[in-house]
Amino acid sequence: MTETEHLTGAYEVLGIEPGSNLQEIKGAYRRLALRWHPDRFEDPLMRERAIEQMKRINAAYAVVRADALQAQAVSSPNLSFKESVFRSAPVYSHAAVYSIPTAQASSRGWGIRVASALGACLWGILVFWVLLGVLLNLHDFFFAPSLPVLE
């Protein structure tokens, strides 16, 4: 298989036309990844088929994206290759796989951090009050005047 046939096959797997821009490529990849993600299938046979399909989709995406980045670098000589790569680099995270917007996913992280900090503060206050109570009881035990003995 020649490189041209391989590239054409990769475009066919993603269901896009050769020469598509990076946004179209990324959109096609995300649609297919959402459709064929193995976690969506409970049947073992369908899950195996989905795993194989995702391997094909991931390989095709890598080939097509590299071709598009190379074409973009050639067509935009004022950008360095590094700038062109990082300008269009996808965000690989669970948020992207499960189609949660990145801002929403990062705000979840802040919620967890705030809850953890609040829990730590509450534990600190509780420990402070327990230690204060223990110290006051020890103080009363050792330094309180003894009660007169009634006869």
BAKETI-814538 format. One line per field, with one value per residue (C-alpha): residue number from 1; residue in three letters; x, y, z. Coordinates in steps of 0.1 Angstrom, whole numbers, plus 5000, padded with zeros to 4 digits. Layout:
pos	[NUM_...]
code	[ALA_...]
east	[X_...]
north	[Y_...]
up	[Z_...]
END
This chain:
pos	[1_2_3_4_5_6_7_8_9_10_11_12_13_14_15_16_17_18_19_20_21_22_23_24_25_26_27_28_29_30_31_32_33_34_35_36_37_38_39_40_41_42_43_44_45_46_47_48_49_50_51_52_53_54_55_56_57_58_59_60_61_62_63_64_65_66_67_68_69_70_71_72_73_74_75_76_77_78_79_80_81_82_83_84_85_86_87_88_89_90_91_92_93_94_95_96_97_98_99_100_101_102_103_104_105_106_107_108_109_110_111_112_113_114_115_116_117_118_119_120_121_122_123_124_125_126_127_128_129_130_131_132_133_134_135_136_137_138_139_140_141_142_143_144_145_146_147_148_149_150_151]
code	[MET_THR_GLU_THR_GLU_HIS_LEU_THR_GLY_ALA_TYR_GLU_VAL_LEU_GLY_ILE_GLU_PRO_GLY_SER_ASN_LEU_GLN_GLU_ILE_LYS_GLY_ALA_TYR_ARG_ARG_LEU_ALA_LEU_ARG_TRP_HIS_PRO_ASP_ARG_PHE_GLU_ASP_PRO_LEU_MET_ARG_GLU_ARG_ALA_ILE_GLU_GLN_MET_LYS_ARG_ILE_ASN_ALA_ALA_TYR_ALA_VAL_VAL_ARG_ALA_ASP_ALA_LEU_GLN_ALA_GLN_ALA_VAL_SER_SER_PRO_ASN_LEU_SER_PHE_LYS_GLU_SER_VAL_PHE_ARG_SER_ALA_PRO_VAL_TYR_SER_HIS_ALA_ALA_VAL_TYR_SER_ILE_PRO_THR_ALA_GLN_ALA_SER_SER_ARG_GLY_TRP_GLY_ILE_ARG_VAL_ALA_SER_ALA_LEU_GLY_ALA_CYS_LEU_TRP_GLY_ILE_LEU_VAL_PHE_TRP_VAL_LEU_LEU_GLY_VAL_LEU_LEU_ASN_LEU_HIS_ASP_PHE_PHE_PHE_ALA_PRO_SER_LEU_PRO_VAL_LEU_GLU]
east	[5000_5015_5015_4988_4965_4972_4963_4931_4921_4926_4904_4877_4879_4872_4845_4860_4874_4911_4923_4899_4911_4921_4887_4869_4893_4890_4852_4851_4874_4854_4821_4835_4852_4820_4801_4826_4840_4841_4826_4793_4789_4778_4778_4814_4813_4802_4829_4856_4843_4844_4879_4891_4872_4887_4922_4914_4900_4929_4954_4935_4933_4971_4978_4953_4963_5000_4992_4971_4998_5024_5002_4995_5032_5040_5012_5020_5058_5055_5046_5072_5063_5061_5036_5014_5015_5006_4980_4959_4969_4939_4933_4937_4916_4887_4867_4873_4864_4831_4823_4824_4835_4870_4859_4833_4858_4883_4857_4850_4886_4882_4851_4870_4899_4876_4857_4890_4903_4870_4872_4908_4898_4869_4891_4916_4890_4877_4912_4918_4887_4894_4929_4917_4892_4918_4942_4915_4905_4942_4946_4915_4928_4963_4958_4922_4920_4910_4875_4872_4865_4833_4833]
north	[5000_5033_5064_5081_5050_5049_5086_5082_5052_5072_5100_5074_5059_5094_5101_5134_5147_5149_5185_5191_5216_5207_5216_5193_5165_5169_5171_5139_5121_5132_5121_5087_5083_5091_5066_5038_5041_5006_5017_5023_4986_4959_4930_4915_4909_4945_4957_4938_4953_4987_4983_4973_5002_5027_5014_5021_5056_5065_5054_5073_5104_5103_5100_5126_5151_5148_5154_5184_5199_5194_5211_5239_5244_5245_5270_5292_5298_5327_5302_5278_5241_5242_5270_5253_5221_5237_5260_5230_5204_5185_5183_5146_5141_5122_5154_5153_5116_5120_5153_5174_5209_5216_5246_5224_5196_5221_5236_5202_5200_5233_5220_5190_5212_5236_5207_5192_5225_5231_5196_5201_5234_5218_5190_5216_5235_5202_5192_5227_5225_5190_5199_5231_5211_5186_5214_5231_5199_5192_5227_5223_5190_5201_5238_5240_5246_5215_5214_5216_5183_5184_5165]
up	[5000_4990_5012_4991_4994_5031_5035_5014_5035_5067_5054_5045_5080_5095_5069_5057_5024_5018_5024_5054_5080_5115_5130_5106_5114_5151_5149_5128_5153_5183_5167_5159_5192_5210_5189_5191_5226_5241_5274_5256_5248_5273_5248_5248_5210_5203_5228_5209_5176_5192_5204_5169_5154_5179_5170_5133_5142_5164_5137_5110_5131_5138_5100_5089_5116_5108_5071_5080_5103_5076_5050_5074_5082_5044_5037_5067_5065_5091_5118_5131_5131_5169_5169_5144_5164_5197_5182_5171_5197_5210_5248_5257_5289_5302_5297_5260_5257_5276_5259_5291_5283_5296_5317_5334_5341_5355_5377_5391_5402_5420_5438_5450_5462_5480_5497_5508_5521_5540_5555_5566_5582_5601_5613_5625_5644_5660_5670_5685_5706_5718_5728_5745_5765_5775_5786_5806_5824_5832_5845_5867_5879_5889_5899_5912_5950_5967_5982_6020_6036_6056_6089]
END
